[in-house]
């Protein structure tokens, strides 16, 4: 029986999948989408706290017409990026978007972008309409979005189980790409890994891992901050959750606790308020890649200073006010808080305060809420950009700042640059983040530079070097500027 013209099949190493052709708005090109392809067995039962197991082969043709199950459970509520949850057990899957769903000969396939979603390592979903790869495929890039285990199941310390299970999921997904992307018209020899927020941290973690080097060739980190959770901190959190659950902190103990209960205890153990901001700034997130000495051998910065990943071109940057929204409604309350107390609560070192305030006089003038937001932004995200560039020495590195102020908030907040990267300003839920009529020419610039980087390994502006410290500043108009991160120099 003849298949409808909008369906298309590709044979992977595990079996044949059926995707669907779709029109690309504003273009004569088409994009074929293959959704929810499992790269591993469902991480349930005996496999719940195990390393991911490659998906067993199947017979016949498997439909890949809808997103697979997500590790994110339930209604995520109002989020900056629309990232829906999908029920089901088979949460380890990939989505492939391509304009050429036919086998490519070695060295003749299209370049590949692999996207790792954010969400603080506890939330997020690859099923976001913003992550649809149609406009990358329009521009000749095969796009793959991957899922991974989140929260305690993915990153919690579990005695008797492999640690960093979420990281192992990334590695197996990238291995799947190496084995299968040529069947979708991609080139496994030209793979760029990219991600935002926790996903940006993920790609930096992978950049510093010896065992991951053969799986990708370029890295694009958007608002990335590595977790590098210490083993001691991971063990403390596991102990706390185990005590609340009434089980030993072992694989056997945690296996008796339903997923829903683990999620409840995880939320309780990791919640933070105004009084714990300094701890979050100093120690980072509670859950995320753990420096276990095995999967993640050492802190990422140390690995980069050792030269690991130095052959990989890297683009990284951040928005100017990632977390300023945290204090959006706090100006009236903060007016009564003495500035020294505010700086201490935010973890700004005393020795750095005088110069930091001088270097950020423009933000200081906007009030304590904007200052508090910028401090949190700088210490959690923006300082990572020049530090990483310096750590890599002469390795090919490009830095940028996203400075265009949202038409909704009046500043460049967390996640604002993602739809510009994917060139999806016509997508849903855009106005709550970007305001009405975000500038398409800026999306053309940002997306175009990303495509150039994926294709050629150069985004099109001067590389960062110790002498000029040049960055691309995305705003209206866009410009290249030396010392674009001068305002964070006082931070240790």
C-alpha positions in Angstrom: 0.0 0.0 0.0 1.4 3.4 -1.0 2.4 5.7 1.8 0.8 9.3 1.8 3.1 11.8 0.2 3.7 13.6 3.5 5.2 10.6 5.2 8.8 9.5 4.8 10.8 6.6 6.2 14.4 6.2 7.3 16.2 3.1 8.5 18.2 3.4 11.7 20.5 0.8 13.3 17.6 -0.3 15.4 14.9 -0.3 12.8 12.9 1.8 10.4 11.1 5.0 11.5 8.3 6.9 9.8 8.4 10.7 9.9 6.4 13.5 8.2 7.3 16.2 5.7 6.2 19.7 6.8 6.2 23.0 5.1 8.6 25.7 6.4 6.7 29.1 6.6 8.2 31.7 4.4 10.2 29.2 2.4 9.8 26.9 -0.5 11.8 24.3 1.3 10.4 21.4 3.4 11.5 19.9 6.6 11.1 16.2 7.6 10.5 15.7 11.3 11.1 12.4 13.0 9.9 12.6 16.6 10.3 10.5 19.7 12.8 8.0 18.3 14.1 6.0 21.3 17.9 5.8 21.7 17.7 3.8 24.9 15.4 1.5 26.7 12.9 3.1 29.1 14.7 3.8 32.4 12.2 2.1 34.6 12.2 -1.0 36.7 15.6 -2.6 36.9 16.9 0.2 34.6 15.7 3.1 36.7 19.0 3.9 38.3 21.2 2.1 35.7 23.3 3.4 32.9 21.2 3.9 29.7 20.9 0.7 27.7 20.7 1.1 23.9 17.3 0.5 22.4 16.8 -3.0 21.2 16.0 -3.5 17.5 12.3 -3.6 16.4 10.5 -5.2 13.5 8.5 -3.3 11.0 8.1 0.5 10.8 7.9 2.6 13.9 5.9 5.8 13.8 7.9 8.9 14.7 5.1 11.3 14.3 4.7 12.6 17.8 7.1 13.7 20.6 8.1 10.9 22.9 7.7 10.9 26.7 9.6 13.5 28.7 11.5 13.2 31.9 9.7 16.3 33.0 6.5 15.3 34.7 3.2 17.0 35.1 2.2 20.6 34.2 5.3 22.7 34.4 3.2 25.9 34.9 4.2 29.2 33.4 7.7 29.0 32.1 9.9 31.3 30.1 10.2 28.8 27.2 7.1 26.6 26.4 8.3 23.2 27.2 5.4 20.7 27.5 5.5 17.4 29.4 4.6 14.2 27.6 3.5 11.2 29.6 5.1 7.8 29.3 8.0 5.6 30.3 10.3 5.8 27.3 11.8 9.1 28.2 15.2 8.7 26.4 14.5 9.7 22.8 15.6 12.0 20.1 13.9 14.2 17.5 15.4 14.7 14.1 14.7 17.5 11.7 16.2 17.3 8.2 15.6 18.4 4.6 17.4 15.4 3.2 16.1 12.2 4.8 18.2 9.9 2.7 21.5 8.1 3.4 24.6 10.4 3.0 27.9 9.1 1.8 30.9 9.6 4.2 31.9 13.3 4.2 29.0 14.3 2.0 26.2 14.8 4.5 24.9 18.1 5.9 26.3 19.5 9.2 24.5 18.6 12.3 23.3 20.6 15.3 22.5 18.6 18.5 20.5 20.6 21.1 20.4 19.9 24.8 17.5 21.7 26.6 17.8 23.6 29.8 15.7 23.6 33.0 18.2 23.6 35.8 18.8 19.8 35.4 15.4 19.2 37.0 13.0 20.4 34.3 12.7 21.2 30.7 11.6 19.3 27.6 12.9 18.7 24.1 9.3 18.9 22.9 9.3 22.8 22.9 7.9 24.3 19.6 10.8 26.7 19.9 13.3 23.9 19.5 11.7 22.8 16.2 14.7 22.6 13.8 12.8 23.7 10.7 14.7 26.9 10.1 18.0 25.3 10.7 17.0 22.6 8.2 16.0 25.4 5.8 19.5 26.6 6.0 21.1 23.2 5.4 21.6 21.9 9.0 20.3 18.6 10.3 18.9 19.3 13.8 18.7 16.7 16.6 17.1 17.5 20.0 17.7 15.0 22.8 16.1 14.1 26.1 17.8 12.9 29.3 16.9 12.0 32.9 16.3 14.9 35.1 16.5 15.7 38.8 17.4 13.0 41.3 16.9 10.1 38.9 19.4 11.7 36.5 21.9 13.3 38.8 21.3 12.3 42.4 24.0 10.3 44.3 22.8 6.7 44.6 25.1 4.2 46.3 25.4 1.0 44.2 24.4 2.8 41.0 26.4 4.5 38.3 26.6 8.2 39.0 25.8 11.0 36.5 23.1 9.0 34.8 21.9 12.1 33.0 25.4 12.7 31.6 25.5 9.0 30.5 22.3 9.7 28.7 23.9 12.6 26.8 26.8 10.4 25.8 24.6 7.6 24.5 22.4 10.1 22.6 25.5 11.5 20.9 26.6 7.9 20.1 23.2 7.4 18.5 23.9 10.5 16.4 27.3 9.2 15.3 25.7 5.8 14.3 22.5 7.1 12.7 22.6 10.7 11.5 24.0 9.8 8.1 20.8 7.9 7.4 19.0 11.2 7.8 21.3 13.1 5.5 23.7 14.3 8.2 27.5 14.2 8.5 28.7 12.5 11.7 32.0 14.2 11.2 30.5 17.7 11.6 28.5 17.7 14.8 28.0 20.8 16.9 26.5 20.4 20.3 24.6 23.4 21.7 22.3 24.2 24.6 21.0 27.0 26.8 21.1 27.4 30.6 21.5 23.9 32.0 21.9 22.8 28.4 24.7 25.4 28.0 26.3 24.0 31.1 25.9 20.5 29.7 27.8 21.2 26.5 30.6 22.8 28.5 30.7 19.7 30.7 31.0 17.5 27.7 33.7 19.8 26.2 35.8 19.1 29.3 35.3 15.3 29.2 38.0 13.1 27.6 35.5 10.3 26.9 33.2 12.6 24.9 35.7 14.2 22.5 35.0 11.8 19.6 31.3 12.5 19.7 31.2 16.2 18.5 33.4 18.8 16.8 32.1 22.2 17.8 30.3 23.7 20.8 27.8 26.6 21.2 26.9 27.4 24.9 24.1 29.9 25.5 23.9 31.2 29.1 25.8 28.1 30.2 27.0 27.6 33.8 28.5 24.3 34.8 27.1 22.6 37.8 30.3 20.7 38.9 28.5 19.5 42.1 30.9 18.2 44.6 30.6 14.6 45.7 30.2 15.6 49.3 27.3 18.0 48.5 25.7 15.3 46.3 25.9 12.8 49.1 24.4 15.2 51.6 21.4 15.8 49.4 20.9 12.1 48.8 21.1 11.5 52.5 18.5 14.1 53.2 16.1 12.7 50.6 16.7 9.2 51.9 15.9 10.1 55.5 12.7 11.8 54.5 11.7 8.8 52.4 12.6 6.4 55.2 15.0 4.3 53.1 18.8 3.8 53.0 20.6 6.0 50.4 21.2 3.0 48.1 20.0 1.8 44.8 17.8 -0.8 46.5 16.4 1.8 48.9 15.6 4.5 46.4 14.1 1.9 44.0 11.3 1.4 46.5 10.4 5.0 46.4 7.9 5.9 43.7 9.0 8.6 41.2 6.2 11.0 42.4 7.5 10.8 45.9 11.1 11.3 44.9 10.0 14.4 42.9 8.2 15.8 46.0 11.2 15.2 48.3 13.6 16.6 45.7 11.6 19.8 45.4 11.6 20.2 49.2 15.3 19.5 49.6 16.3 21.9 46.8 14.0 24.9 47.4 15.7 28.2 48.1 14.6 31.6 49.1 16.1 35.1 49.5 18.2 33.9 52.5 19.9 31.2 50.5 20.9 33.2 47.4 24.5 33.5 48.5 24.7 29.7 48.9 23.3 29.1 45.4 25.8 31.7 44.0 28.7 30.1 45.9 27.9 26.4 45.5 25.7 26.4 42.4 22.7 24.2 41.8 21.8 21.3 44.1 21.4 18.8 41.2 23.5 18.5 38.0 26.7 16.8 36.8 28.7 15.6 39.8 32.5 15.6 40.0 32.6 11.9 40.7 36.1 11.2 39.5 34.8 8.7 36.9 32.2 10.1 34.5 33.1 13.7 35.3 36.7 13.4 36.4 37.4 17.0 37.6 35.8 20.4 37.6 35.2 21.7 34.0 37.4 24.7 34.3 40.3 22.5 35.4 39.8 20.3 32.4 39.7 23.2 30.0 42.9 24.7 31.5 44.5 21.3 30.9 43.7 21.7 27.2 40.9 19.1 27.0 38.6 20.1 24.1 41.1 22.7 22.9 40.7 21.5 19.3 37.0 22.2 19.4 35.8 25.7 18.3 33.6 27.2 21.0 31.0 30.1 21.0 29.6 31.1 24.4 27.8 34.1 25.8 25.0 35.3 28.0 22.2 37.8 28.2 22.8 41.0 30.2 20.2 40.4 32.8 19.6 36.7 33.1 18.0 36.6 36.5 16.9 40.2 37.0 13.3 39.0 36.8 13.9 37.4 40.2 13.6 40.9 41.7 11.1 42.4 39.3 8.6 43.1 42.0 11.0 43.8 44.9 12.1 47.4 44.4 9.7 48.7 47.0 10.9 46.2 49.6 14.6 46.5 48.7 14.6 50.3 49.2 14.7 49.6 52.9 17.5 47.1 52.7 21.0 48.7 53.3 23.1 48.2 50.3 26.0 46.4 52.2 23.4 43.9 53.6 22.0 43.3 50.1 25.4 42.7 48.6 26.3 40.3 51.4 23.0 38.4 51.0 23.8 38.0 47.3 27.2 36.6 48.0 29.2 39.5 46.5 32.7 39.3 48.1 33.5 42.3 50.3 36.8 42.9 48.5 35.1 43.2 45.2 32.2 45.4 46.1 33.7 48.9 45.6 35.1 48.2 42.1 32.0 46.2 41.1 29.7 49.1 42.0 32.0 51.5 40.1 32.1 49.2 37.0 28.3 48.9 37.1 27.4 52.5 37.8 24.8 52.5 35.1 22.9 49.6 36.7 23.3 51.0 40.2 21.5 54.1 39.0 18.5 52.0 38.1 17.8 51.0 41.6 18.4 48.1 44.0 16.2 45.6 42.2 18.1 46.0 39.0 21.4 45.9 40.8 20.5 42.7 42.7 19.4 41.1 39.4 22.7 42.1 37.7 24.8 40.7 40.6 22.9 37.4 40.5 23.3 37.3 36.7 27.0 38.1 36.8 27.9 35.6 39.5 25.9 32.7 38.0 26.3 33.3 34.3 28.1 36.2 32.8 31.4 35.7 34.7 31.6 32.2 33.1 32.1 33.7 29.6 35.5 35.5 30.0 36.7 32.9 32.5 36.1 30.1 30.1 37.7 32.0 27.2 40.8 32.6 29.4 40.9 29.0 30.6 41.0 27.8 26.9 44.1 30.0 26.2 44.6 30.0 22.4 41.9 27.5 21.6 39.4 28.9 19.1 36.8 30.7 21.2 34.2 33.4 20.3 32.2 35.3 23.0 29.1 37.4 22.7 26.7 39.4 24.8 22.9 39.5 24.1 21.9 43.0 25.1 18.7 43.7 23.2 16.1 44.8 25.8 12.9 42.8 25.8 9.8 44.7 24.8 8.1 43.1 27.8 10.7 43.6 30.6 12.9 46.3 29.3 16.1 44.3 29.7 17.7 41.1 28.2 16.4 38.4 30.5 17.1 34.7 30.7 15.9 32.7 27.7 15.3 35.8 25.5 18.0 34.9 23.0 16.7 31.3 22.4 14.0 32.2 19.8 16.6 34.4 18.0 19.0 31.5 17.9 16.3 29.2 16.4 14.9 32.0 14.2 11.4 31.3 15.5 10.1 34.7 16.4 6.8 33.6 14.8 6.4 30.9 17.4 4.0 30.6 20.3 4.3 32.3 23.7 6.7 34.8 22.2 5.1 38.0 23.4 5.2 37.2 27.2 9.0 36.9 26.9 10.0 39.3 24.1 7.1 41.7 23.9 5.3 42.6 20.6 7.2 42.6 17.4 10.7 41.4 18.4 13.2 42.5 15.7 13.5 39.9 12.9 16.7 41.5 11.6 18.4 40.6 14.9 17.2 37.0 14.6 18.6 36.9 11.1 22.0 38.0 12.5 22.0 35.6 15.5 20.6 32.6 13.6 22.8 33.3 10.6 26.0 33.4 12.8 24.9 30.1 14.4 24.5 28.5 11.0 27.9 29.8 9.8 29.5 28.3 13.0 27.8 24.9 12.5 28.8 24.8 8.8 32.3 26.3 8.9 33.3 26.6 12.5 33.5 30.4 12.5 30.5 32.6 13.5 31.8 35.6 11.7 33.3 38.0 14.2 36.8 38.2 15.7 38.0 35.5 18.0 38.5 36.2 21.7 42.2 36.8 22.6 44.0 38.0 25.7 44.9 41.3 24.0 41.6 42.6 22.6 39.0 40.4 24.5 36.6 41.1 21.6 33.0 40.1 21.8 30.0 40.4 19.5 27.3 42.5 21.2 23.8 41.6 20.0 21.6 44.7 20.1 20.1 47.3 17.7 22.5 47.8 16.1 24.8 44.9 16.6 28.5 45.7 17.1 31.8 44.1 18.0 33.3 45.5 21.2 36.5 45.0 23.2 36.2 44.2 26.9 32.5 43.6 26.6 32.6 41.8 30.0 34.7 44.5 31.7 31.9 44.9 34.3 32.6 41.4 35.8 36.3 41.8 36.1 36.2 42.5 39.8 34.5 39.2 40.6 36.8 36.4 41.9 
